[in-house]
Amino acid sequence: MQDDQDGPAGARHVPVLLPRVAELLAPALTRPGPPPVLIDATLGLGGHAAALLAAHPRLVLVGLDRDPDALALAGRRLVAYADRTHLVHAVYDGIADVLADLGLGPVDGVLFDLGVSSLQLDADERGFSYSRDADLDMRMDPTTGPTAADVLNTYPVPQLARVLREYGEERFALRIAQAVGRRRATAPLRRSAELVELLYTAVPAASRRTGGHPAKRTFQALRIEVNAELEALRGALPAALDALAVGGRLVVLSYHSLEDRMVKRELAGRSTSRTPVDLPVELPDHGPELRLLTRGSEQAGDEEIADNPRAASVRLRAAERIGGSAA
């Protein structure tokens, strides 16, 4: 989730795959009829939203974000479109409730730009980055919920190892969890630099030389656990697809394999006929709900990655609703 507005550190943020996102959504946002409605389920700083609102003068945007700081900044950025925007403090698995509250739906498009935002990465005090010392927070919504320090200092060692193994795909999950257990027996972990130092000692030197920064996978796992990201996505994908009108389109940008696999499974399941294979005709209401718009997942090109290194891991998938109950 990257944006092209200057962040708190003055860094330049670029919306990932913006031309391709705009191209994929355009057919759904330019159809005749009532003003089209787009849900930006991960508004961030509003980079994608601003470009789409500018390109489609009739577009109504519903922008969701769990981070109140991001909502405030996006609101200032999108002020010229205030009469066509609804910005809501919500996690994306609440799409159905948000639409019901606004009296909107079915919608013409849904965009997910998953993962941690540039705002969150660049704000030292949020604790998302292993390259800068900060409190171990990692909450996307800093007003609620447990912090990364809470997870590290309270989870039983086997549970912590499971989090690191499943969400960080960390080979040395048990070894790291045991090291955390020994450390917190004497003093709790509170700062990111303390955790990075522990990881340098817990991860074997040979792996550190070839496997990238030893903190990368652990920080990813803690962030996912703190924010219940995969649980939210598991509920958000079907809610988003159910909200689409026939002809509406979904675009998802994922940044690690756990998200991408979840998106792939949901789209594959809904793009397959449910008619038994031995029947010669399609049963009513058993046809595919979706038409896939991408062959597998699409990645950023070398030029975009050079301009925006955070695009290096992106995987884009998209689909159009062709059947189902939404009108």
N, C-alpha and C positions, 0 to 999 in steps of 0.2 A: 504494500500500500504506500505509494509514493506520490508526492505532489510537487508542483512547480512554484509554490509560494515560499518566500524566505521563511525559514523556521527560526526558533529562538536563538540559535547560534549563528544565524545569517547564512546558513547553507542553502544551496539551490536545490529544490526538489522537483522532480519531473514525473508527471503521471505515466505509469508504466503502460506501454503498448497502446497509447491513446489513439493513434490513427486506426489501428485494427479494431479496438473496442468501438469506436465511432462507426466504422464501416459495418460491423456486425449488427449493431443496434439500429442503424438508420432505416432499414426497410420496415421495422415495426413502429418507428417513431414518425414516419412520414405518410402513414395511411390516411385516407380521407375519413372524416367522421369527427367525433368529439376530440378535444385536445388530448394528446397522448399522455399517459402517466408512466413515469419511470421511478422505480425504487432504487436508490443508491444505498445499498444495505450497509456499506462501510464508508461513510462520507469522508472521513479524514479531514484534510484541509480543503477539500472541495475541488481538486484539480480536474478530475474527470467530469464532475457535475457542471463546473463553469463552462467547459468546452461544449458540453452537450446542450446546455441551456442557450448558449450563444448560437449554436448551429440550428436549433429547432425553436423558433419563436413562439410556438404554441405549447411547448412542452411544460407539463406540470411535474415537478420533482418532489419526491418524498425521500428525504435524506435521514438515515439513521446512523447514530454513533453512540457507543457507550461512554465515550470520553467527553466530559463536559467542556474541557479546554478546546478540543477539536471542534465541537459544535459552535463555540463562541467565535473561533477564528474563521470557520467556514461561513458562519452567518455574516461576518463583516465582508468576506470575499464575495459572497453572493447577494449583497444588498441590492444590487441593480435588478435582481430577479425576485425580489421579496414577494411580489404579488403572485408568483408562480412556484413558490417553494414552501414546503412544510418540513422543518427540521425538528427531529424528535430524538430525545435522549432515550435510547433503547438498544438492547442487544438484538442482533439480527434474527434470532429465533422467535422474536415477538412480532414478525411481519404481519401475521393475520390480525393480531389485536390492534396494531397501529392503523392498518387499513380500515378496520371496523370503526375505530374511534374517529377517523377522518371521513368516513362515509364514502370511501373510494374502493374501486375494484370492479371487475378484473382489470389488471394493469397490462401495459404494452411492453414493458421491459424491466428486467432486474439485473443489477450489476453488483457483484461481490469482488472486492479487492482485498483479499484476506491477509492475515498476518499483522505484524506490528507496523505502525505508521511511522513516517519520517519524524513527525512531531514527537512521538514517544521515544524513538531512538535518539534523537538529538537533544532531548531534555535530560541533562545529567541526573537531575534529582529523581527521575522516574526509575532508574536502576535497570533498564533493559539491556544496556551495553556492557559487555565484559571488558571493553577497552578503557573505560573510565570508572573511577571509584565513586560509589554512591551507595545510599541505603538499598538493601535488597527488597525492593518494593515490587515492581513489575505488574502492577495492576493497571489495566487499560482504563478502568473507572476508579480513580483514586479515592472515591467517596465511599466505597463499600468493599467488603470481602477480605479474605486473608491475603497476606503478602507472601513473597518468596521466602522471606526470613521465617515466617510462620510455618511454611511447609518444611523447610530445612530443619527447624528446631523442634518440631512436634510430631512429624510423621514417624512411625516405627520404621526401623531400617529396612525390613522387607517391602513395606509399602513405598518408601522412597526409592528403593531400587527398581520397583516396578514402574514408577513414573519415569525414571531416567531411561529405562530400557524401552518402554513402549512409546513415549512421546519424544525422546531424544535419539532413539535407536542407538543408544550408547553401549558399546561392547563391554565396558568396564563398570556397568551400572552398580553391581553389588559391591565392588571394590570401592567405588566412590561413596556409596551410601554408608558403608562401614567406616570409612574415614570421617565422614560427617558425624556419625554417631560417636566416634571417639572424641572428636573435637568439641562437640556441644556438651559432652559430659564435664568439660572443664570451663567452657565459656561459649555462649551462643554465637552463632554466625549472624552478623548484622550488616556487613558491608561487602560490596561486590569484590573488592580487592582481596578480602579475606578468603572468599570462596575461590577466586582464581588461584591464589597461592596454594590452597589446599588441593586443587585439581592438578596443578603442576607436580605435586608430590604423589598424588594418587594414580595418575595415568602413567603407564610405563614410558620411558624415554624413547623407545623405538617407535611407539605409536605417535608420540608428540612430533617426531621428525617427519612422519609421512601422512598423518591424518588430519592436518590442519590444527587450528588452535584448540587446545584441550578443553576449553570452556564452552565452545560453541554449542555442542549438543546438550550439555547440562543446562545452559541458560535457555535454550529453546524449550526443553522439557519443563522447566520450572514455569516459564511464561505460559505455556499451554495449560498446565495444571492450575495455575493461579486464576486464569481467566476462563477456565472450562471451555476452551475454544472448540475442541472437537465435539463435545456434547452439544454446544450451541449450533455448530454447523450441521450436526446430524438432524436437528429439528428444523433448521432454517432452510435447507435445500428442498425438502418436500413442501414446506409452506410457501416458498417462493414459486415453485413450479405450479402448485395448486392455484396461486394467485394470478398466473398468466392467462390472458385471453388467448383464444385460438389465433395464431399468427404472432403472438408475443414472443419475445426472445430473452434468453438468459445468457449472461456472459460471466464467467468465473475466472479470476486470476488467483492461482495458488502459488505458494512459495516453498512448500516442502511436500515430500511424498505422501505423508499421512493425509493431508488435506486433499491432494490431487487424487489419491486412490478413492477417497470417499465420494468426491465429485464424479469420478469416472463410473463408479458402481451405480450411483443414483441415475445418471443420464443413460447408462446402458440398459438398466432395468426398464426405464420408461420409454426407450426407443425400440423395444422389442415387442412383437405381437404376443398376446396371451392366448391366442387360439391354438388348440392342440395341433401339433405338426401333421397329424394324419388326416385332418379335415381339409377338404378341397376348397372351402370358402372361408373368408374371415367372419367370425362370429360378431354380431353387433356388440359394440362397446368393449371389444377385446383387441382392437387394433393398437398400434403404437401411439403413445401420447406425444412423442417428441420426434423431431428430425434433427440429427446431429449436424452441426454446421462446421465442425472442424474434424479433420482426420487425425485421430489421437489428440495429443495436446500440442499446442504451438508454443514456441519459445521466442525470446527476444533475439534480434539480430546483433551482429558484432558491433555495428555502429551505435545502436541504442545502449548496449552494455557499456561501451566506452564512454558514452555521455552520462550514463546512470548505472554505476556498478550494482546497485540494488536490484536491477532487472535481471541479473545473471541467472537467478534460480526460478524465474517465473514460468509457470505453465498455464496456458489459456485453454479453456474448453467452452464451447457455446452450443446452444440448441434452440430450436424453434418449436413452439407448441402447435401440433397439427390435429390433436384430438383431445378427448376428455370432456369434463363437465363444465369447464369455464367457458363463458360465452364471450 
